[in-house]
Structures are given as C-alpha cells and as structure tokens.
Amino acid sequence: MAFLTHQVTRGFSSSAVRNVIIKQVMIIGGGQMGAGIAQVAAATGHSVTLVDMSEDVLKKAVKGIEGSLKRVVKKKFADKPEAGAEFVQNVMKNVSSSTDAASTAQCSDLVLEAIVENLKIKQDLFAGLDKVAPAHTIFASNTSSLPISDIASSTSRLDRFGGLHFFNPVPMMKLVEVIGTSATSQDTFDSLLNFTKALGKTPVSCKDTPGFIVNRLLVPYMMEAIRLHERGHGSKEDIDIAMKLGAGYPMGPFELLDYVGLDTAKFIIDGWCLMDPNNPLFSQSEMLNKLVAEGKYGRKTGEGFYKYK
C-alpha cells in the first residue's frame, strides 16, 4: 500500500510540472555565483529572490548586482545614459532578497542552490524546502562536482530535480550544463532547458556523471599537467607555454589551477577519488596536497603554483 501511495503521489506531482514556464526564481546563496545567476535571471525578465542566512551577504550581493549592471550599461548604452539608467532600474525591480527560505520557496517555480560544495548541507537544505514548496516547483543544484542524484535523494521530488551548472563569471559565460538524473522527468528537463535558453545562455545536456562534461575533461587535464611536472617531464612554465601556443588555450593548466583555486581542484579530485578509487584519472597529487596544506590556493591567497603581488 505504501508503494502504491508513493506511486500515485509521484504520478500526480509529475503531471503538475508539465509545460511549466519558470518565472519565479529562488536562488539560494548570495556569493559571487548566486548573485551572478540572479543578475542574469532578473535581466531577462524573471522575478528573482536571492536567499541567504546573512543580511550583510545579501546587501553586498544586491549592491554588487547593481554595480555590475551599471558597468554593462556603460558599454551597451554608451550614447544613451538615460536609457541605461532606466535599464538598471527595471532589472533591479526584478530582484529581491530574503533570509526566509521556507516562505520564498512557497511561491517559486524554480529553487536553485549555489551554496558551499558540501553534500550534507545541500541535502539538509532541500529536505526542508521539499516539505513546503508547491508540487510544481523544480529543484536544481549548481554543483560542479557532486552527484545530482545524491543531493536529490533527500527529497520526495526526484522527478522534479536536476542540475544547472553555470560558469563564472555568470553574466559573461554563455554555457550552462543542464543535468538530468535517471529519475528526472522529461518535463522537468525540458523546463530547465527552456529556462536556460530564456536567460540567453547556451545549454548542453549532461548525464549525472562526475564533473558532467566540462569539469570531467578539464580537471583530469589539469591533474595530468601536475603529474607531468612531478615526474620532471616539464617545468610548469614550459607546460603552460606549450598549451597556450600549441593548443591555443587562453591559459596554461597551472595558470588555470591558480585561477580556479588549488583548494577547489583538490576538493573535486578527492571526491572523485572516493567515488572511483581505481580510476587513474582521479588519483591524487602529492604536490597539490602539499600546496593546499600550506594554504597556497592560488590567486586568492597570493601564491599557488605561481606567486602573485
């Protein structure tokens, strides 16, 4: 009977999301990524509520969105300052903030989290919101490395759960990875694809595999560059020059690691190693571990593989 009830409930809930057009968007996390997504969504006519536990974080995020928009209009409306000011004003009307996640979820078509990369914290967040969000509301994570299915497992809406992986800085980067799990309904996936297109972004469809597409290719590439250097087969400077001039990459792997953050790279590879310890692509690096242990994370700390002043 419990199984039957679950199936009936799920079937009813799934039908509720058919042909849903996402207009009311709740973004959890007032950091750079969350604020960037909020800006893009608001600029394309969506009603956005940015949610965070800290009022100070929210104030800083909203101020940052306005500042970013003003920089945009300097180029877009260079000869029409009044039109530019009106554009900023209209976009900011679409942005609100709140520290009350439960209340915000009750009137949202999409709940998208962009918080710390911690599985337990994400699961707890969605488990609580699952109890108060309407049946049609789609949940999505912006995670870059954690399995979407693991995050979704804390909810009862597995068919209405997917991934939307944006890239930083969000206003400039055109790509969004749209991730569906084995339980994500086609209606949900289509809604996420359409939402991405409505933002003016280019979506790519991804399966729920480690790193999806971009990071699954990018992180092992960066790790192999470190191993190449560890084996004494090339200096970091020569490896960077080789990939920039030989492959046409804008940054070499060590420059990119310092930009992304060595702590972030280590967090991703450590997680993948735990999931698939026999995969040589996911093996750890003593050099990377040492730098992270010393607090040398790259540009954000002033030193990583290179020193920055």
C-alpha positions, 0 to 999 in steps of 0.5 A: 500500500505504501508503494502504491501511495508513493506511486500515485503521489509521484504520478500526480506531482509529475503531471503538475510540472508539465509545460511549466514556464519558470518565472519565479526564481529562488536562488539560494546563496548570495556569493559571487555565483548566486548573485551572478545567476540572479543578475542574469535571471532578473535581466531577462525578465524573471522575478528573482529572490536571492536567499541567504542566512546573512543580511550583510551577504545579501546587501553586498550581493544586491549592491554588487548586482547593481554595480555590475549592471551599471558597468554593462550599461556603460558599454551597451548604452554608451550614447544613451545614459538615460536609457541605461539608467532606466535599464538598471532600474527595471532589472533591479525591480526584478530582484529581491532578497530574503533570509526566509527560505521556507516562505520564498520557496512557497511561491517559486517555480524554480529553487536553485542552490549555489551554496558551499560544495558540501553534500550534507548541507545541500541535502539538509537544505532541500529536505526542508524546502521539499516539505513546503514548496508547491508540487510544481516547483523544480529543484536544481543544484549548481554543483560542479562536482557532486552527484545530482542524484545524491543531493536529490535523494533527500527529497520526495521530488526526484522527478522534479530535480536536476542540475544547472551548472553555470560558469563564472563569471555568470553574466559573461559565460554563455554555457550552462550544463543542464543535468538530468538524473535517471529519475528526472522527468522529461518535463522537468528537463525540458523546463530547465532547458527552456529556462536556460535558453530564456536567460540567453545562455547556451545549454548542453545536456549532461548525464549525472556523471562526475564533473558532467562534461566540462569539469570531467575533461578539464580537471583530469587535464589539469591533474595530468599537467601536475603529474607531468611536472612531478615526474620532471617531464616539464617545468610548469612554465614550459607546460603552460607555454606549450598549451597556450601556443600549441593548443591555443588555450587562453591559459596554461593548466597551472595558470588555470589551477591558480585561477580556479583555486588549488583548494577547489581542484583538490576538493573535486579530485578527492571526491572523485577519488572516493567515488572511483578509487581505481580510476587513474584519472582521479588519483591524487597529487602529492604536490597539490596536497602539499600546496593546499596544506600550506594554504597556497590556493592560488590567486586568492591567497597570493601564491599557488603554483605561481606567486602573485603581488 
